[in-house]
Structures are given as C-alpha cells and as structure tokens.
Amino acid sequence: MTEKDNNSVITSLLMSWYEKEGRDLPWRRTTDPYKIWISEIILQQTRVAQGRDYYFRFIERFPDIVSLATAEEDEVLKLWQGLGYYTRARNVHAAAKQVTHTFNGIFPSIYSDIISLKGVGEYTAAAIASIAFHEPHAVVDGNVYRVIARLFGIALSIHSSEGKKVIKEMAQSLLDIKDPGRYNQAVMDFGAIICTPVQPKCTLCVLQDYCIAFAGNQVGKLPVNDRKILIRNRYFYYFHILHNGNTYLQKRNGSDIWKNLFEFPLIETPESSDFAELERNEAFRKLFSGIPALSVNHRLAIKHQLTHQAIHTHFYQITIPDEVSYNTPEGILKIENEQLSEFPVSRLIHKYLEII
C-alpha cells in the first residue's frame, strides 16, 4: 500500500469514527463564522464542559460582530469573567472592531484575511476557514500533534521547528479535501476522546492497526514534549476595605496579567511577607494614611497557578470605623458594596468573592 493509499484509509476511518462517536456541540450546528470563531477562542485553554455555558451567554449578549464591536470593553471582560486568560477577551473585542472597519462588518472568508485578525493564529484560522468556508486548511493543535506523532511515530520535539513542520505536513496530507471542516473536527475529537495525553483508549482505537507508536509500545513516550516551563513566584496582598457601606477597587493597567480588570487595592512584594511587614511598607502607609485604627481580618490564603506564574495570595478584610474620614489615594475607586458584582474581575478575585 502506498503512503497516499495508507493516508486515505486513515482519513476514511477517522471520518467514519466521527460519524458515530463525535461530540454533539452547539457550535457544530452552525456554519456562521462569527459563532465558530467565538467558540474556538473560548475553547483555548478551556474545557468544553466549562466553555459551553460561556459560549451561550456570549452569543446571547453579542449575537453578531457589530454588537460585539460596539460594546464597552468592561462589559466584554465581565462576560468573560471566570474563564481566565483575559487577553482572549480583549483580542476578540479588538478583532470585532477590526472586522467592522476593515471588512465592512462582514467576517472574512479567506484564510489570509482571517489570520490577520487580532488574536487569531494558524489553528483558529484553519478551523474557521475549513468549517465555515470549506477551505482546505488542516488544523494543528495539541490534540492533532499528539494523534499524528503517535500514528506516524514522529520522535521530533513538537516544539522544534522541524517537528512542527513535519506534523503540519502530515496533517495536511490527511485532510479530506471534500469535507475539510468535518475532518478537522473529527481529528480534534479523536485526540480529545481516544488518543488522550494520559491513558489513551488504544483498545478502542480504529487506527490501532496503522499506529506506529502502538506497534512499538511507544504511545506513552509520544509526542516528544521537551519544553521546560520556568515558573515565576509572585506575592500578592489584597485589601478588601469596608467603610460606611462602601468598598474600594483599582483597575490594573500596563501589560501585566489581568490588564483592565478591577481588583482590591494591592501590595505586591518580592518575597513572602507577614502583616507586620506589610504595615511597614510605604504603599500600606499611603493606603491607610490618617487612619488611627484598623480592624483586620485575614480571610483567605490561596495559591493561584498560571502557566508561567504562581501567585501566592492573601486577602485581608480591612474595616475602617464609620466615624473616621477616609480619603482614598489616587487611582482608588470608591463604590457601594452592592456594586461589587458589576465590575469585571480576575478569576483570583472571583474565587475570593465566592467565599465571603
């Protein structure tokens, strides 16, 4: 059997498997590129079970590209709250504006135009182009890297330029040109359901007879992932200040994590600190200048793990007596306690709010 014939059989088996075992997902019931795009962005770094509800809420509030483009960023971020990786939400908002300005409000139908959108990479562009417009572009994500590396016994690192090139070429060679969108969904589901990272279901695999890794007992060793992630430790101390029925927030600026989200006044230190050390911090003195006595309640200590950062966090609830005047430092916003739920916050702040 030639390589082309072999690939044709593999593709046919994948498509047949998908017809019987593929997941019934709401965004697969449409060819609307806008809805497909939103689903793909939500599912980056997010499990399907969690992303489904966000997808429904997002599409209900922003049913088309124009409604999203004309929304305020705070509202977009608030709707995204809890999903994490908020750069995705900011990029979606920016890309929606890009579509209205550059493409007259019509979602682009050509791969080269789709990939020009803010926050859209090769994988997302291929998914939209193939599913919505039947363009012959193979998707290559973590699932596809894993399926192809095992299937063809590719021992190159998936993070090396050579490894990526080989796997992308193999992915393209397997693509069903007549129905590229459906094939792409099939191989993604196959990686998510059968060819999983841990404990893959090889006994149920319809490609078992063609899998080089299975034949050589190498399934657990492929794909080769030799990337070493350096974790940066950070130490956050939040102050949930209560005074006369009010509380206080600040907006994160700059290019750091959680840009443009709201949070309680924060002191970040280079190393772990106790409260006595915080009281000697200049930022603490500025925050509570002129306050003779504070009621302090340590409400929560939590480690929040991100891809490249470990955020070691303490939440202190600080009560200032009602009769004491409190003049907030510049950049601190005073709001009524009942308004707190109206502001977009990070998943970390959200975790705290869930317990108080």
N, C-alpha and C positions, 0 to 999 in steps of 0.2 A: 504493500500500500504506500503510495506517495505521501509526502508531507501534506500536500494540499488535500488529498483524499482523507487523510487522518484528521486534519483540522475540520473538514466538512462534517465528519461523523461526530466529532466532539461538539461542534456547534448544534447539530441536529439533536443530540442527546440533551444538551442544556436547554434548548427551546422546548423539547417535549417534557422535560422535568418541570420547567417553569409553568407550563400549562396546567399541570396537576398540583404543584406544590407552592407556586409563587404566592407571595403575600398580597392580600386584598387591601390596598392602601388608598385613602381618599384622593391623593394627588395623581393616582394612576387611572382615575376615571375621567381625566380631562386631557386635552391637548393644548390648553391655554398656557402659553409660555410664561406668563406672569405667575400663575399659580405653581407651575413646575419649578420656576426659579425660587419662589419663596420657600417651597418645601425643601429644595436642595440646600439652601442657605441654613434653614432651621436645623436640618439633619447633620450639618457639620458639627462635630463634637457633641452630638446629642443623640440619645437613644430614640428609636421610633416611638416607643410607648410614651415617652415624655413629650416628644415633639408634636405628636398628633393634636393634642389639645391646643397647643400654641398655634399650630397651623390654622385650625378652625377659628380661633379668636382673631388672629391676624387678618385672615381673609374676610371675616365678617366686618371688621372695622375698616379695612382697606381693600375693598373688592376689586380695585383696579389700580393701574400705575399712577393715574392722576391723583387719586385720593391719597395715596402714599406720598407722592411728591409734594403735595400742598400741606401736609401735616407738619406740626411742630415737632422738632427732634425730641423734646421731653416726652411727648405722647408716644412716640415710637419706642423710646427707651423704656417707658413704663410698661408697655405691652410686652416687651421682651424680657421684663424682669423675671429672674429665676433661671433663665436659660444659660446665663454666663456668656463669656466671650463677646462682650458688647460691641466690639469693633464690627462684628457682623451686622448688627442693627444699624450702626452709623453708616456702614458701607451700603446697605440696602437702601437707606434713605437717600444717600448721595447718588446712587445709581438710578433711582427713580427720577430724580431731578435731571440727571444726565439724559435719560430716555426722553423726557418731555422737551428738553432743549435741543438735543442733537438729532433725535429720531421722531420729532413731532408727536410724542406721546404714544408711539407705536413700538411695541417691543421688537427689537431687531431679529431678523430671521436667518442671518448669515453668521456662521461661526466666528469669523474675524471681527464682526461687529459686536457679537455677544461677549466675546472675551475682552473687549475694550471697556466694558462696564466696570465700575468701581467694585472691587472685592470679588470679581468673577475670575476664577482660574481655569486651567485646562479641563479639569474634571467637570466642573459645573457647566462650562460652555459646551462640552461634548454631550452632557446629559440633556441639556435644553435643546440643543441643535438636533440631536437624534430623536428625542421623544416628541417634540413639538413640530419639527420640520423635516424629519426623516433624513437628515444629513448623515453621511456615513462616517461618523467620528466615534471611535471606541472610548468608553470611559475607563479611566485607570485611577482607582482609589485603593485604600488599604485592602479591601476585600479582593479586588482584582489582582493586585500584586501577589497576594497570598495564593489564590487559585492557580495563577499561571506559573508562579515559582515552583509550586509543588507538582503541578501537572507535567511540566517540562523539565523538572529537575534543575532549575536555574540556581546555581550556588553563588551568584554575584550579589553583593550587598544591594538592597533596594534603595539605599541612599547614595550609591555611587552613580556617576553619570552613565557609565557603561551598563550597569544593572537596570537603570530606568529606561535606557534606550532599548535594550533587548526586550524587556517586558512590554513596553509600549508597542513595539513592532509585532510581538506575538499577539497582543490584544487586538491590534488592527487586523491581523491575518485571520483571526477567529470571527470577526464581526459578520453578522448576517446582513449583507448589503440591502436585501429586500425589506428587512424589518429591523433596522439598527436600534431603534428605541427599545423595542421589546427584548432584543438580545441583551442590550446593556442592563436592563432591569433584571433579566434572568441571571446574568453572571454576578451581579451585585447581591441578589437574593441567595444564590448558591453559596457565596462566600459567607453570608450572614447566618445561614441556616445549616449548611452541611460542612463546608470547608472552613470551620471556625478556627480562631487562633489557638484555643485550648480544647482538648478532647474533641477533635473533629469526628464527624459521624462517617468514618470511612466505610463501615459495613453497609451503609445506606447509599453510598455514592454511586451514581450511574456512570461516573467516569473512572471508576476504580481500575478497569482493565487497561486504561490509557495513561494512568498516573505513574510517572517515573519515581516520584518520591515514595509512593506506596509500595511499589515493587522493590525498591531498595531500602525500605524501612527508614526513610529519611523525613517522614512527614513532620515530626516534632522539631526538626532542625531547619526547616524551610518555612517561610523565606528567611534569608540572612539579614538580620537587623542589628547592625553593629554601631548604631548611633548611641553615643553617651550623652545623657542629659545632665547638665550641671544645674543643681537646684540652689537658688539664692534664698537665704533666710531673711525675713523681714519681721519687724516687731511693731505692731500697731496697738495703740491705746486710744480707745474711743470714749468720749464723754457724752452720755445722754443726759443733757441738762434739763431740769424741770424747774420752772419758776412762774408762778401766777397763771397756771393753766397753759403755759407756753413751753415750747422746746426749741431747739436750735440746730440748724443744718448748715453745711457748706457744700459748695459744688467743686468737684475735682476738676482741675484744669491741667494743661500741659499734655504730654504724650504718654503719661504713665497709665497703668491699669485703671479701668473704670472711668475713663475720661467722660466728663459732662454728667456723671451721675452724682446724686446727692448722698451725703453721709453726715454723721455726727462730727463735731469738732474732734480733730485727730492730732495725736502726737506720735511720730514715728521715731524710734531710737535705733542706733546701730547694733545694740545688744539688748538682751532681756533686762527689764528694769522692774523694781518693785514700786509701790505707790509713793513711798518716801522719796525715792529718787526722782519720780515724776514731779513731785511738788517743788523740787529744787530746779526743775527745768524752766528756762526762760519763757518758753511757749506756754507752759502751765500758768506761770505768774501773770503773763499778759492776758490769758483767757479769763482768769478769775481775779483780776486786779480790783482791789477795793472791797472784796467780799470778806467779812470778818470770820465767818464760819460756814463750813460746807458739811452737808450730810452726804456721806459717801457709801454707796452700796455696790460691791463688786458682783455684777450679775452673771457674767459669763466669761469663761476662758475657752478658746477654740482654736484649733489649727485648721486653716483653710488652704487646701493643696491645689495649686495651679500647675500647669505644665512645667514651668521653669521657676516657680516661686513657691515657697512655703510661708504663708502669712500666719505668724503666731500672734493671736489677737486677744485682748482683754477689753471687756465692756464694763465701764463704770457708770452707774446711775448717780448723778450729782443733783441733789435738791438744794436750791437756794431759798432761804426763808422769804415768804411773800412780801414782808415789810421792808426787805432790803432792795435797794435800787440796783439794777444790773444793766450796765452799758456794754453791749457786745462789741468785740473787736471788729475791725473792718473785714468784710468778706463773710461774716457770720449772719445767717438769715434767721430772724425770729418768726416762728409760725405757731398757730394754735395746735395743741396736742392732737386734736381731731383731724387736722390736715396732713398728718404724717403719712398716711397711706396714699396720698395723692401724688407723692414725689417718686420718681424713678430712682431706685437704689440698687446696689450690688447684691449678689446672692449672699454675700457675707453679712451685710446689714439685714437682709431679709431673714436670714436664719435667726438673728437676734430678736427681731420683731415678732417672730413666730412664738417665742417663749415668754415674752413679757405680757 
